[in-house]
Amino acid sequence: MTSNTKLEDGFTLVELMVVVAIIGILSAVAIPNFKKYQAKSKTSEAKLQLASVYSAETAFMADADSYASCLAEMGYDPSAEKPARYYTTGFSDAFASGGAINGITCSAGGGDGVSHFLAGKKVAGFSATKAGLPPAIVSVGGGSFTAGAVGAIDTSKATDVMADKWTVNENKFFEHQQTGY
């Protein structure tokens, strides 16, 4: 007597639950690390923007024998990129240079588009402001400067106090002032 019953192959419920549990554990470990790496990769924007500020400052120094904080007038103007930027760059205020330097007017007060350029992207509803930027530190003889970039790049640290902060000086020394990720 032969039996016509077929053996049904497949996974048991326990095996499927074990696989789901393993996937859950792996994602719980991987996702926070991925977010950290993603935030860290955004810091390249700060370095690129500060390198552009440095280039504008050194070109201005070659022409005027002085650094200044009138970024837009010196050729640094990333305002067209505002919607794509996480970092606010420049100085928190403008340096009063006493009028024009080689025909370029650098007035005190500054503002968005003059001494600093605001970020356009928001992270957790927050966009970096000028609050974390250094003041326009330009020495009396105009022989040094320190410009900064502050950015909201991590949802858990999206405030002016916890934002990511970078600076660059006349020696093209980049310093990570505060880690915001």
TAQUI-V752052 format. One record per residue. SS is DSSP state (alpha for helix, beta for strand, coil for the rest). OMEGA is omega in whole degrees, -180 to 180 (none if undefined). D_LAST is the distance of its C-alpha to the last C-alpha in Angstrom with 1 decimal. Layout:
ss=SS omega=OMEGA d_last=D_LAST
ss=SS omega=OMEGA d_last=D_LAST
This chain:
ss=coil omega=-180 d_last=72.0
ss=coil omega=-179 d_last=68.8
ss=coil omega=179 d_last=65.7
ss=coil omega=-179 d_last=64.0
ss=coil omega=180 d_last=60.8
ss=coil omega=172 d_last=57.6
ss=coil omega=180 d_last=54.8
ss=coil omega=178 d_last=51.6
ss=coil omega=178 d_last=48.6
ss=coil omega=180 d_last=45.0
ss=coil omega=176 d_last=42.2
ss=coil omega=179 d_last=42.6
ss=alpha omega=180 d_last=40.4
ss=alpha omega=179 d_last=39.2
ss=alpha omega=179 d_last=38.1
ss=alpha omega=180 d_last=36.2
ss=alpha omega=178 d_last=34.4
ss=alpha omega=179 d_last=33.4
ss=alpha omega=179 d_last=31.9
ss=alpha omega=179 d_last=30.0
ss=alpha omega=179 d_last=28.7
ss=alpha omega=178 d_last=27.5
ss=alpha omega=178 d_last=25.7
ss=alpha omega=179 d_last=24.0
ss=alpha omega=179 d_last=22.9
ss=alpha omega=180 d_last=21.6
ss=alpha omega=178 d_last=19.6
ss=alpha omega=179 d_last=18.2
ss=alpha omega=-172 d_last=16.9
ss=alpha omega=-173 d_last=15.9
ss=alpha omega=178 d_last=14.1
ss=alpha omega=177 d_last=11.0
ss=alpha omega=178 d_last=10.8
ss=alpha omega=180 d_last=11.6
ss=alpha omega=179 d_last=8.8
ss=alpha omega=179 d_last=6.3
ss=alpha omega=178 d_last=8.8
ss=alpha omega=178 d_last=9.3
ss=alpha omega=-180 d_last=6.1
ss=alpha omega=-180 d_last=6.8
ss=alpha omega=179 d_last=10.3
ss=coil omega=180 d_last=9.9
ss=alpha omega=177 d_last=9.7
ss=alpha omega=177 d_last=13.3
ss=alpha omega=180 d_last=14.3
ss=alpha omega=-179 d_last=13.6
ss=alpha omega=178 d_last=15.7
ss=alpha omega=180 d_last=18.3
ss=alpha omega=180 d_last=18.8
ss=alpha omega=175 d_last=19.1
ss=alpha omega=177 d_last=21.5
ss=alpha omega=176 d_last=23.5
ss=alpha omega=179 d_last=23.6
ss=alpha omega=180 d_last=24.8
ss=alpha omega=178 d_last=27.4
ss=alpha omega=-180 d_last=28.7
ss=alpha omega=-178 d_last=28.9
ss=alpha omega=176 d_last=30.8
ss=alpha omega=178 d_last=33.1
ss=alpha omega=179 d_last=33.8
ss=alpha omega=179 d_last=34.5
ss=alpha omega=-179 d_last=37.0
ss=alpha omega=-169 d_last=38.8
ss=alpha omega=-176 d_last=38.7
ss=coil omega=179 d_last=38.3
ss=coil omega=170 d_last=35.5
ss=coil omega=178 d_last=31.8
ss=coil omega=-178 d_last=31.1
ss=coil omega=-180 d_last=28.6
ss=coil omega=-171 d_last=30.4
ss=alpha omega=-177 d_last=27.9
ss=alpha omega=-179 d_last=29.6
ss=alpha omega=-180 d_last=33.0
ss=alpha omega=177 d_last=31.9
ss=coil omega=176 d_last=30.9
ss=coil omega=-179 d_last=27.1
ss=coil omega=179 d_last=26.8
ss=coil omega=-175 d_last=24.0
ss=alpha omega=178 d_last=25.1
ss=alpha omega=-179 d_last=26.3
ss=alpha omega=-173 d_last=22.8
ss=alpha omega=-178 d_last=21.4
ss=alpha omega=-177 d_last=21.1
ss=alpha omega=-174 d_last=18.9
ss=coil omega=174 d_last=16.6
ss=coil omega=-172 d_last=13.0
ss=beta omega=168 d_last=13.5
ss=beta omega=-175 d_last=16.3
ss=beta omega=176 d_last=18.1
ss=beta omega=-178 d_last=21.1
ss=coil omega=180 d_last=22.3
ss=coil omega=177 d_last=22.2
ss=coil omega=-179 d_last=26.0
ss=coil omega=178 d_last=28.8
ss=coil omega=179 d_last=30.8
ss=coil omega=-176 d_last=34.5
ss=coil omega=179 d_last=36.3
ss=coil omega=177 d_last=39.7
ss=beta omega=-174 d_last=40.4
ss=beta omega=173 d_last=40.4
ss=beta omega=-177 d_last=39.5
ss=coil omega=177 d_last=41.5
ss=coil omega=178 d_last=41.9
ss=beta omega=-177 d_last=38.3
ss=beta omega=176 d_last=37.8
ss=beta omega=-176 d_last=34.9
ss=coil omega=176 d_last=35.2
ss=coil omega=179 d_last=33.4
ss=coil omega=177 d_last=31.3
ss=coil omega=-178 d_last=29.4
ss=coil omega=-180 d_last=27.3
ss=beta omega=-180 d_last=25.4
ss=coil omega=178 d_last=26.9
ss=coil omega=-179 d_last=28.4
ss=coil omega=176 d_last=26.2
ss=beta omega=180 d_last=22.9
ss=beta omega=-175 d_last=21.9
ss=coil omega=176 d_last=19.8
ss=coil omega=180 d_last=17.2
ss=coil omega=-178 d_last=18.7
ss=coil omega=178 d_last=16.1
ss=coil omega=175 d_last=14.8
ss=beta omega=-177 d_last=11.9
ss=coil omega=178 d_last=13.3
ss=coil omega=-178 d_last=16.1
ss=beta omega=174 d_last=14.4
ss=coil omega=-177 d_last=14.9
ss=coil omega=177 d_last=13.9
ss=coil omega=179 d_last=17.1
ss=alpha omega=-175 d_last=18.7
ss=alpha omega=-178 d_last=18.1
ss=alpha omega=-179 d_last=15.4
ss=coil omega=175 d_last=17.6
ss=coil omega=173 d_last=20.0
ss=coil omega=180 d_last=23.6
ss=coil omega=-179 d_last=25.9
ss=beta omega=177 d_last=26.6
ss=beta omega=-175 d_last=29.6
ss=coil omega=-177 d_last=32.2
ss=coil omega=178 d_last=35.8
ss=coil omega=-180 d_last=37.2
ss=coil omega=-175 d_last=34.4
ss=coil omega=178 d_last=33.5
ss=coil omega=175 d_last=29.8
ss=beta omega=172 d_last=26.7
ss=beta omega=178 d_last=23.0
ss=beta omega=-177 d_last=21.0
ss=beta omega=174 d_last=17.4
ss=beta omega=178 d_last=14.7
ss=beta omega=-175 d_last=12.3
ss=beta omega=173 d_last=10.3
ss=coil omega=-175 d_last=8.9
ss=coil omega=-179 d_last=6.8
ss=coil omega=-176 d_last=5.3
ss=alpha omega=-179 d_last=8.5
ss=alpha omega=-179 d_last=7.8
ss=alpha omega=-175 d_last=6.7
ss=coil omega=172 d_last=9.2
ss=coil omega=178 d_last=11.5
ss=coil omega=-177 d_last=12.9
ss=coil omega=-175 d_last=12.3
ss=coil omega=-176 d_last=8.6
ss=coil omega=178 d_last=8.1
ss=beta omega=-175 d_last=7.1
ss=beta omega=179 d_last=10.6
ss=beta omega=172 d_last=12.9
ss=beta omega=173 d_last=16.7
ss=beta omega=178 d_last=19.7
ss=beta omega=-176 d_last=23.3
ss=coil omega=177 d_last=26.8
ss=coil omega=-176 d_last=26.5
ss=coil omega=176 d_last=23.7
ss=coil omega=178 d_last=21.5
ss=beta omega=178 d_last=17.8
ss=beta omega=177 d_last=15.7
ss=beta omega=-173 d_last=11.9
ss=beta omega=-177 d_last=12.5
ss=beta omega=179 d_last=9.3
ss=coil omega=-178 d_last=5.8
ss=coil omega=177 d_last=3.8
ss=coil omega=none d_last=0.0
